[in-house]
Amino acid sequence: MLFLSVLCRFIQRLTHLKKMNLFASRHLKELPDLSNATNLERMDLSYCESLVEIPSSFSHLHKLEWLEMNNCINLQVIPAHMNLASLETVNMRGCSRLRNIPVMSTNITQLYVSRTAVEGMPPSIRFCSRLERLSISSSGKLKGITHLPISLKQLDLIDSDIETIPECIKSLHLLYILNLSGCRRLASLPELPSSLRFLMADDCESLETVFCPLNTPKAELNFTNCFKLGQQAQRAIVQRSLLLGTTLLPGRELPAEFDHQGKGNTLTIRPGTGFVVCIVISPNLASQITEYRLPQLLCRRRIGQGDLDPIEKVFNVRTLLNFQTEHLFVFIIHPHLPFIDPSEVSREIVFEFSSKFNHFDVIDCGAKFLTDGSIKGSYDSGLEQVFEDNTKHGDHADCWNWLFHCFDLPHFVKNVRSFVSV
């Protein structure tokens, strides 16, 4: 009580206070009247483990921009209808007893509510016209979401018990990342927006169906360990991979579309048009995966009858960290890329695939040749932007480096699971 009394007098005197750090005030049971702290811009209440309620005086914090309340394990009550005009970022990870999350500001841009007891988001969240990132990961009681703002760019539902994705998601034309990793009760995917660039649905063990056709021409797809996918869903995923590639899904045999067969882990191609490569990867359960030795796929090539290129070309396959059986990995090689020199178009090129740390075996590979017309639209709209982005960042490495940068599944594809759930 003495601490609370001193804190009250402190706030009453410092009306120009802009930051308040109460981090790890584990015995703080209630907050003082904050009516006079009208200039407060940042507040950190993380690890205030005895705090049960946010006071109504919070409604006076009209300049508050950033609110941290991570791991307030006894927090249960947040006042409704505050609508703090300046509030942009709210972190409430680990507030395990929090069941209801009111919209504290319609101007919010980032909301993190991982590891809570929430069962759903309030309908009023659709009025948050600036919300770009919403993370409701590791929320075991979350069964569904009925409303989403059209401004959303990233939606994380990792390790939640969500059973359905709302149909309105197809209208989110700015959505860039959809992470459904570990949603073990999710049985189907509705129509998704064409703006998606990353769809992570690994370990969705109940997933059986996806909307057909899968209209995500720019997206990298990850369906690792989705063993219940039906034939129609698998075919839809494979057909989509023929447009841009970079797809992972369970499979022991090359789909019929990849009619140009390789021999084991080698593939011989005489380029002339673009082609999609599919390799069958089998896990080596005796090999240990560590953070310093993540799965990496090596590729070497040989032109004509020459020797294999002594320089190993590497790209990471981090999403294969926990794969349990054979999977298909699909990617595309386009003749317009500098990867293939014009002088090599009429010559045979031999590709050899292997695992750098022996985490898996490449047991089969094949290719599907494409005509320029069959890939022009979706390919140009997707990978040309990647070229532009690389140029902006000064990436003038050789063509091999570009290729494996393009097909290196980004670090957050798997690591984001731990990042958003901390």
C-alpha positions in Angstrom: 0.0 0.0 0.0 2.9 2.4 0.7 4.2 1.8 -2.8 0.8 2.5 -4.3 0.4 5.7 -2.3 3.9 7.0 -3.4 3.0 6.1 -7.0 -0.2 8.1 -6.8 1.5 11.2 -5.6 4.2 10.8 -8.2 1.7 10.7 -11.0 -0.3 13.6 -9.7 2.7 15.8 -9.7 4.2 14.7 -13.0 1.5 15.5 -15.5 4.1 15.6 -18.2 5.1 12.0 -17.7 5.6 10.3 -21.1 6.9 6.9 -20.1 6.0 4.6 -17.3 7.9 1.4 -16.7 6.4 -1.0 -14.1 8.0 -4.0 -15.6 8.1 -7.1 -13.3 6.3 -5.3 -10.4 5.1 -8.7 -9.3 3.3 -7.6 -6.2 1.4 -4.7 -7.8 -2.3 -5.6 -7.4 -3.9 -2.4 -8.7 -2.9 0.7 -10.6 -3.5 4.2 -9.3 -5.8 6.8 -10.8 -4.2 7.7 -14.1 -6.5 10.7 -14.9 -3.6 13.2 -14.6 -1.1 11.2 -16.7 -2.6 12.7 -19.9 0.8 13.0 -21.6 1.7 9.3 -21.2 2.9 7.8 -24.4 4.4 4.4 -23.4 3.5 2.1 -20.6 5.1 -1.3 -19.7 3.1 -3.5 -17.3 4.7 -6.8 -18.3 5.1 -9.4 -15.6 2.9 -7.5 -13.2 1.7 -11.0 -12.1 -0.6 -9.8 -9.3 -2.5 -7.2 -11.4 -6.1 -8.2 -11.9 -7.8 -5.2 -13.5 -7.0 -2.2 -15.7 -8.6 0.9 -14.2 -11.2 3.0 -16.0 -8.9 6.0 -15.7 -7.0 4.5 -18.6 -9.6 6.2 -20.8 -7.8 9.5 -20.1 -4.6 8.3 -21.7 -5.3 9.9 -25.1 -1.6 10.2 -26.0 -0.8 6.6 -25.2 0.9 4.9 -28.2 2.4 1.7 -26.9 1.1 -0.6 -24.2 2.9 -3.7 -23.0 1.1 -6.1 -20.7 2.9 -9.4 -21.4 2.6 -12.2 -18.9 0.2 -10.5 -16.5 -1.0 -13.9 -15.6 -3.9 -12.8 -13.3 -5.2 -10.0 -15.5 -8.9 -10.5 -16.1 -10.6 -7.2 -16.6 -10.0 -4.5 -19.3 -12.6 -1.6 -19.5 -14.6 -1.5 -22.7 -15.2 1.6 -24.9 -12.0 3.4 -24.0 -11.1 4.2 -27.7 -7.6 5.6 -27.0 -7.1 7.8 -30.0 -3.2 7.5 -30.2 -2.9 3.8 -29.2 -1.1 1.8 -32.0 0.6 -1.2 -30.5 -0.8 -3.5 -27.7 1.1 -6.6 -26.5 -0.9 -9.0 -24.2 1.1 -12.2 -24.7 0.8 -14.7 -21.8 -2.2 -13.1 -20.1 -3.5 -16.6 -19.5 -6.7 -15.7 -17.6 -7.9 -13.0 -19.9 -11.1 -14.1 -21.7 -12.3 -10.9 -23.3 -10.3 -8.4 -25.3 -12.1 -5.1 -26.0 -11.1 -2.9 -28.8 -9.1 -0.2 -27.0 -8.5 1.9 -30.1 -9.8 1.9 -33.6 -6.4 3.3 -34.7 -4.5 0.3 -33.5 -2.0 -1.1 -36.0 -0.6 -4.2 -34.1 -2.3 -6.4 -31.6 -0.7 -9.4 -30.0 -2.8 -11.6 -27.7 -1.0 -14.9 -27.7 -1.4 -17.5 -24.9 -4.7 -16.1 -23.5 -8.1 -17.6 -22.8 -9.9 -15.6 -25.5 -12.6 -17.5 -27.4 -12.9 -15.0 -30.2 -12.4 -11.4 -31.1 -15.1 -8.7 -30.6 -17.1 -7.8 -33.7 -16.0 -4.2 -33.4 -12.5 -5.2 -34.5 -13.7 -4.8 -38.1 -13.7 -1.0 -37.4 -10.0 -1.0 -36.8 -9.2 0.4 -40.2 -5.4 0.6 -39.5 -4.9 -2.8 -38.0 -2.1 -4.5 -40.0 -0.9 -7.4 -37.8 -3.1 -9.5 -35.6 -1.6 -12.4 -33.6 -3.9 -14.7 -31.5 -1.4 -17.6 -31.4 -1.4 -20.4 -28.8 -4.9 -19.6 -27.7 -6.4 -23.0 -26.8 -9.9 -21.8 -26.4 -10.1 -19.9 -29.7 -12.6 -21.7 -31.9 -13.1 -19.1 -34.7 -13.0 -15.5 -35.9 -16.1 -13.9 -37.4 -14.8 -10.4 -38.2 -11.6 -9.1 -39.7 -10.6 -5.6 -40.8 -9.8 -5.2 -44.5 -6.5 -3.4 -43.5 -5.0 -6.7 -42.2 -1.6 -7.6 -43.7 -0.5 -10.4 -41.3 -2.7 -12.9 -39.4 -1.1 -15.4 -37.0 -3.3 -18.1 -35.5 -0.4 -20.5 -34.7 -1.2 -23.4 -32.3 -4.7 -22.3 -31.7 -7.8 -24.5 -31.6 -9.5 -22.6 -34.4 -11.8 -24.8 -36.4 -12.9 -22.5 -39.3 -11.5 -19.6 -41.2 -14.1 -16.9 -42.0 -15.3 -16.6 -45.6 -14.6 -12.8 -45.4 -10.8 -13.5 -45.5 -11.1 -13.6 -49.3 -11.8 -9.8 -49.2 -8.6 -9.0 -47.3 -6.8 -7.8 -50.4 -3.8 -6.5 -48.4 -3.2 -9.8 -46.6 0.5 -10.8 -47.1 1.1 -13.5 -44.5 -1.3 -16.1 -43.1 0.2 -18.4 -40.5 -2.0 -21.4 -39.5 0.9 -23.6 -38.2 -0.2 -26.1 -35.6 -4.0 -25.4 -36.0 -4.7 -29.1 -35.4 -8.5 -28.8 -35.6 -8.7 -26.8 -38.8 -10.4 -29.0 -41.4 -10.7 -26.8 -44.4 -9.5 -23.6 -46.1 -11.9 -21.2 -47.7 -11.1 -19.0 -50.7 -8.0 -17.0 -49.9 -7.0 -13.6 -51.2 -4.7 -13.5 -54.2 -2.4 -11.0 -52.3 -1.0 -13.8 -50.1 2.8 -14.3 -50.4 3.2 -16.8 -47.5 0.8 -19.4 -46.4 2.0 -21.6 -43.5 -0.3 -24.5 -42.7 2.2 -27.0 -41.4 1.1 -29.5 -38.7 -2.6 -28.9 -39.5 -3.3 -32.5 -38.9 -7.1 -32.3 -39.5 -6.9 -30.3 -42.8 -8.7 -32.2 -45.5 -9.9 -29.7 -48.1 -8.8 -26.4 -49.7 -10.8 -24.1 -51.9 -10.4 -25.0 -55.6 -8.9 -23.4 -57.5 -6.3 -22.3 -55.0 -6.1 -18.6 -56.1 -2.8 -17.6 -54.5 -0.5 -17.1 -57.5 2.2 -15.2 -55.5 2.3 -17.4 -52.4 4.9 -19.8 -51.0 2.8 -22.8 -49.6 3.7 -25.0 -46.7 1.5 -28.0 -45.9 4.2 -30.0 -44.0 2.6 -32.9 -42.0 -0.9 -32.3 -43.3 -1.5 -36.0 -43.8 -5.3 -35.9 -44.2 -5.3 -33.8 -47.3 -7.7 -35.3 -49.8 -6.8 -36.1 -53.4 -8.7 -33.0 -54.7 -6.8 -30.8 -52.2 -3.5 -32.3 -53.1 -4.2 -31.8 -56.8 -5.2 -28.2 -56.2 -2.0 -27.5 -54.4 0.1 -29.2 -57.0 -1.7 -27.3 -59.8 -1.0 -24.0 -58.0 2.7 -24.9 -57.6 2.9 -25.2 -61.4 2.4 -21.4 -61.5 5.1 -20.3 -59.0 6.4 -23.3 -57.2 8.0 -23.2 -53.7 5.5 -25.6 -52.2 5.8 -28.3 -49.5 3.2 -31.0 -48.9 3.2 -34.7 -47.9 3.8 -37.2 -50.7 5.8 -40.3 -51.6 5.4 -40.3 -55.4 5.9 -37.6 -58.0 2.6 -36.3 -59.2 1.7 -37.2 -62.8 2.2 -33.6 -63.9 5.9 -34.0 -63.5 6.3 -36.2 -66.5 10.0 -35.6 -67.1 11.6 -38.1 -64.7 14.9 -38.0 -63.1 17.1 -40.8 -61.7 17.2 -40.9 -57.9 18.6 -37.5 -56.8 19.7 -36.3 -60.3 17.7 -34.6 -63.0 18.8 -34.0 -66.6 17.1 -31.1 -68.4 17.6 -29.5 -71.8 16.2 -26.0 -71.1 14.2 -24.2 -73.7 11.0 -23.2 -71.8 10.4 -22.8 -68.1 10.1 -25.9 -65.9 8.9 -26.8 -62.5 11.0 -29.2 -60.4 9.6 -31.6 -57.8 11.7 -33.6 -55.5 10.7 -36.3 -53.0 12.4 -35.9 -49.7 12.6 -38.6 -47.0 13.6 -37.8 -43.4 16.7 -39.3 -41.9 15.5 -39.9 -38.4 19.0 -40.8 -37.2 20.3 -37.3 -38.0 20.0 -34.6 -35.3 18.7 -31.2 -36.2 20.0 -28.2 -34.1 19.7 -24.5 -34.5 23.2 -24.5 -35.9 22.5 -27.3 -38.3 19.2 -26.6 -39.9 18.0 -28.6 -42.9 19.7 -27.4 -46.1 19.3 -28.6 -49.7 22.4 -28.6 -51.8 22.3 -28.5 -55.6 25.1 -28.9 -58.0 24.9 -28.8 -61.8 26.9 -30.1 -64.8 26.7 -28.7 -68.3 26.9 -31.4 -71.1 29.6 -34.0 -70.3 31.6 -31.8 -68.0 32.2 -32.2 -64.3 29.7 -31.3 -61.6 30.0 -27.6 -60.6 32.4 -27.7 -57.6 30.6 -24.8 -55.9 27.7 -26.1 -53.8 24.5 -24.1 -54.1 22.6 -24.1 -50.8 19.1 -23.1 -49.7 17.5 -23.8 -46.4 14.4 -26.0 -45.9 13.7 -24.9 -42.3 10.1 -25.8 -42.5 11.2 -29.5 -42.6 12.3 -29.3 -39.0 9.6 -31.7 -37.8 8.5 -33.5 -40.9 7.7 -37.2 -40.2 7.7 -38.9 -43.6 8.2 -38.3 -47.3 7.3 -34.9 -48.6 7.2 -33.2 -52.0 9.2 -29.9 -52.5 8.3 -28.0 -55.6 9.9 -25.0 -57.2 10.1 -23.4 -60.6 13.0 -22.5 -62.9 12.2 -19.9 -65.6 14.1 -19.4 -68.8 14.0 -15.6 -68.4 16.0 -15.8 -65.3 19.7 -15.1 -65.5 20.1 -18.6 -63.9 20.4 -20.1 -67.4 22.8 -18.6 -69.8 21.4 -18.2 -73.3 24.4 -20.2 -74.6 23.3 -23.2 -72.5 19.7 -23.4 -73.7 20.3 -26.2 -76.2 22.7 -28.2 -74.0 21.8 -30.7 -71.3 22.1 -29.6 -67.7 22.4 -32.2 -64.9 21.1 -31.2 -61.5 22.1 -33.2 -58.4 20.2 -32.7 -55.1 21.4 -33.7 -51.6 21.2 -32.8 -47.9 24.1 -30.8 -46.5 23.9 -32.3 -43.0 22.3 -35.6 -44.0 19.0 -34.6 -42.5 17.0 -36.2 -45.3 17.5 -38.1 -48.5 16.4 -37.0 -52.0 14.8 -40.2 -53.3 13.2 -39.0 -56.5 12.9 -35.9 -58.7 11.1 -34.8 -61.8 10.1 -31.8 -63.9 7.2 -30.4 -65.8 8.0 -28.2 -68.8 5.9 -25.1 -69.2 5.1 -22.8 -72.1 5.7 -19.1 -71.7 2.0 -18.5 -72.0 1.1 -20.9 -69.2 3.3 -19.1 -66.6 3.6 -15.5 -67.9 0.8 -13.8 -66.0 1.2 -15.2 -62.5 5.0 -15.5 -62.8 5.5 -12.0 -64.0 3.3 -10.5 -61.3 5.1 -12.4 -58.5 8.8 -12.9 -59.2 9.4 -9.7 -61.1 8.6 -8.0 -57.9 11.2 -10.1 -56.2 13.7 -8.9 -58.8 12.8 -5.4 -58.1 13.1 -5.9 -54.3 16.5 -7.4 -54.7 17.7 -4.5 -56.9 16.5 -2.0 -54.3 18.5 -3.8 -51.7 21.7 -3.9 -53.8 21.6 -7.7 -54.3 23.8 -8.1 -57.4 25.0 -11.6 -56.5 25.3 -14.2 -59.3 22.3 -15.9 -60.6 22.7 -19.0 -58.5 22.8 -16.9 -55.3 19.6 -15.2 -56.5 17.9 -18.5 -57.2 18.5 -19.9 -53.8 17.7 -16.6 -52.1 14.3 -16.8 -53.9 13.7 -20.4 -52.8 15.2 -20.1 -49.4 12.0 -20.4 -47.2 12.3 -17.2 -45.1 13.6 -17.5 -41.6 10.3 -16.6 -40.0 8.4 -19.4 -41.8 9.2 -21.6 -38.8 11.0 -19.3 -36.4 8.0 -17.0 -36.4 6.2 -19.7 -34.4 8.4 -19.1 -31.4 8.6 -15.3 -32.0 4.9 -14.6 -31.9 4.3 -17.0 -28.9 6.8 -15.6 -26.5 
